[in-house]
Amino acid sequence: MKRRTILSVLLGLALLSSCAKEAAENIWENGSNGGFGETQDFTAIVTVHKSPTDTVYFQVDDTTRLFPYNFQRDYNKMERIVCGITVSSSKVPNYGYQTYVQWYDQLDKGTFSNTKPSGANDGLDIISDWMTSCEDGFLTLHYSTRWGLASVPHTFTLVAGQNPSDPYEVLLVQDSNGDEKKQTADSVVYFDINSLPDTGDTYETLTLKWTDSGGKTAEKEFRFKTRKP
């Protein structure tokens, strides 16, 4: 994939005050509007789903749904997007809080495989912020790496099955495909990891390993729960 500016993400972050973060926790985790009024603005990474009755909805995490009543994009498949949204305290049965979509941007999808690619394994850094998450059967990573001025497409592969004793250990591999390392920039990539062994109704520890920009092995743990239909 080519380097993509995440200007929309950064603009959205500028709108996300600490007050809004507290409101988000109250709405999404406690099921109330937290005393912040009838609506609240947020920036979020969500999964776009379609129900058996052809209703498009957003999945925020493993439990929270939003109903994006003005989302006009044709549904082709599940995908992860970053979006600026206004969430109402009003709910739609089965589809969560009514939500107005201010803007959205598709995120890059990487390859999830049981085979380690034969190309290079170029170092990168994972940024530990709200965009880096494991939810709804997806691993989403906010990363920083070095790109050439012309930005040759990089390949991102998440590899399972490298540790026979731990099926929930995965390896992130970046192949810069010979791109010149001129400047550092960050972006977001996601992987559909729902084909990992079914966790049932419990959470398992997902261990992510990768080579950082200094050439050392790094790792980070997440809570993983299988996405149910």
C-alpha positions in Angstrom: 0.0 0.0 0.0 1.1 3.5 -0.6 1.7 6.1 2.0 -1.6 7.8 2.9 -1.8 11.0 4.8 -4.2 10.8 7.7 -5.1 14.4 7.7 -8.7 13.6 8.4 -7.7 11.6 11.4 -5.6 14.5 12.7 -8.3 17.0 12.1 -10.8 14.8 13.9 -8.4 14.4 16.9 -8.2 18.2 17.1 -11.9 18.1 17.7 -11.8 15.4 20.4 -11.5 17.2 23.7 -10.9 15.5 27.0 -14.5 16.2 27.9 -15.6 14.3 24.8 -13.4 11.4 25.7 -15.1 11.2 29.1 -18.5 11.4 27.4 -17.5 8.6 25.0 -16.6 6.4 27.9 -20.0 7.0 29.5 -22.0 6.5 26.3 -20.2 3.5 24.9 -19.3 1.7 28.2 -22.1 2.7 30.5 -25.0 3.1 28.0 -25.8 6.8 28.9 -25.0 10.2 27.6 -23.0 11.0 30.7 -24.7 14.3 31.3 -23.2 15.9 28.3 -26.5 16.7 26.5 -28.4 14.9 23.8 -25.5 14.7 21.3 -21.7 14.5 21.4 -19.0 14.7 18.8 -16.4 11.9 18.6 -13.6 10.6 16.3 -13.7 6.8 16.1 -12.4 3.8 14.2 -15.4 1.5 13.5 -16.3 -1.6 11.4 -18.9 -1.1 8.8 -21.3 -4.0 9.0 -24.6 -5.0 7.2 -27.2 -7.0 9.0 -29.3 -9.9 7.5 -32.1 -7.3 7.0 -29.7 -5.1 4.9 -29.3 -2.5 7.6 -25.8 -0.9 7.6 -24.4 -0.2 11.1 -21.1 0.6 12.8 -19.5 -1.7 15.3 -17.4 0.4 17.7 -15.9 -2.3 19.9 -16.9 -5.9 20.8 -20.3 -4.8 22.2 -21.3 -1.3 21.0 -23.2 -0.5 17.8 -24.0 2.8 16.2 -26.7 3.5 13.6 -25.3 5.9 11.0 -28.5 7.2 9.5 -26.8 9.5 6.9 -24.1 7.0 5.8 -24.6 6.9 2.0 -21.7 4.6 1.0 -22.8 1.4 -0.8 -22.0 -1.6 1.3 -19.7 -4.2 -0.5 -18.0 -5.9 2.5 -16.9 -5.4 6.1 -14.3 -2.7 6.3 -12.7 -0.5 8.9 -13.0 3.3 8.6 -12.0 6.3 10.7 -14.8 8.8 11.0 -16.0 12.0 12.7 -19.4 11.4 14.1 -22.1 13.0 16.2 -23.7 10.4 18.6 -27.2 10.9 19.9 -28.4 9.5 23.2 -31.4 8.2 21.2 -31.2 4.5 20.3 -32.5 2.4 17.4 -33.5 -1.1 18.5 -30.8 -3.7 17.6 -28.6 -1.0 16.0 -27.4 1.2 18.8 -27.2 5.0 19.1 -28.3 7.2 16.3 -25.2 8.7 14.7 -24.6 11.5 12.1 -21.4 10.9 10.1 -19.5 14.2 9.6 -16.7 12.7 7.5 -15.0 9.3 7.0 -11.9 7.8 5.5 -11.2 4.2 4.5 -8.3 2.5 6.3 -5.7 0.3 4.5 -6.2 -3.4 5.0 -3.2 -5.7 5.3 -2.8 -9.4 4.6 -3.4 -12.0 7.3 -1.6 -15.2 6.6 -0.2 -18.4 8.0 2.8 -18.1 5.8 5.7 -15.7 6.4 6.4 -13.7 3.3 9.8 -14.2 1.6 10.6 -10.5 1.1 12.3 -8.0 3.5 11.2 -7.4 7.0 11.8 -3.6 7.4 11.5 -2.0 10.8 8.6 0.2 11.9 7.2 1.5 15.2 3.7 0.9 16.6 2.1 4.0 18.2 0.3 3.1 21.4 -2.8 5.4 21.2 -6.5 5.0 20.8 -6.2 4.0 17.1 -4.1 0.9 17.9 -6.7 -1.6 19.1 -8.0 -5.2 18.9 -11.7 -5.3 18.6 -14.6 -6.8 16.6 -12.2 -9.5 15.3 -9.8 -6.9 13.8 -6.3 -5.8 14.8 -5.9 -2.1 13.9 -2.4 -0.6 14.1 -1.3 3.1 14.0 2.3 2.8 12.9 5.3 5.0 11.9 7.8 4.1 9.2 10.2 5.6 6.7 9.1 6.4 3.2 10.7 7.6 0.0 9.6 10.9 -1.5 7.8 9.1 -4.4 6.3 6.6 -1.9 6.7 3.1 -3.3 3.9 0.9 -2.0 4.8 -1.0 1.1 3.4 -4.5 1.9 2.1 -5.3 5.4 1.5 -8.9 6.4 0.4 -10.3 9.8 1.6 -13.9 10.2 0.0 -16.4 12.5 1.2 -19.9 13.4 4.8 -18.9 14.2 4.6 -20.2 17.7 3.2 -23.7 18.0 2.6 -23.3 21.7 0.6 -20.1 21.4 -2.0 -19.8 18.5 -2.6 -16.2 19.5 0.9 -15.0 18.8 1.2 -13.1 15.5 4.1 -11.5 13.7 3.9 -8.2 11.8 6.1 -7.9 8.7 6.6 -4.8 6.6 8.3 -5.1 3.2 9.2 -1.6 1.9 9.7 -3.1 -1.6 13.0 -1.2 -2.0 11.4 2.2 -1.1 14.0 4.9 -0.2 14.0 5.8 3.5 13.8 9.5 3.2 11.2 10.7 5.7 9.2 9.3 8.6 5.4 9.4 8.4 2.6 7.5 10.1 -0.6 5.8 8.9 -3.0 3.1 9.9 -3.4 -0.5 8.7 -5.9 -3.2 9.9 -6.1 -7.0 9.7 -9.0 -9.3 9.9 -7.8 -11.9 12.5 -11.2 -13.5 13.1 -9.9 -16.8 11.7 -7.7 -17.3 14.8 -9.0 -20.2 17.0 -12.4 -19.3 18.4 -12.2 -17.8 21.8 -15.9 -18.5 22.6 -17.3 -15.9 24.9 -14.0 -15.2 26.7 -11.0 -13.1 25.9 -7.5 -14.5 25.0 -4.2 -12.6 25.1 -3.1 -11.7 21.6 0.7 -11.1 21.4 1.9 -9.0 18.5 5.6 -9.1 17.6 7.5 -7.0 15.1 10.9 -5.5 14.3 11.1 -1.9 15.4 12.9 1.0 13.6 16.1 0.2 15.6 16.1 -3.4 14.3 15.1 -4.9 17.7 12.2 -7.3 18.3 9.3 -5.5 20.0 6.0 -6.9 21.3 2.6 -5.7 22.5 -0.3 -7.5 24.1 -4.0 -7.1 23.3 -7.2 -8.7 24.5 -8.8 -10.7 21.6 -12.3 -12.0 21.4 -13.7 -13.7 18.3 -16.3 -11.7 16.3 -19.6 -13.4 16.2 -22.1 -13.2 13.3 
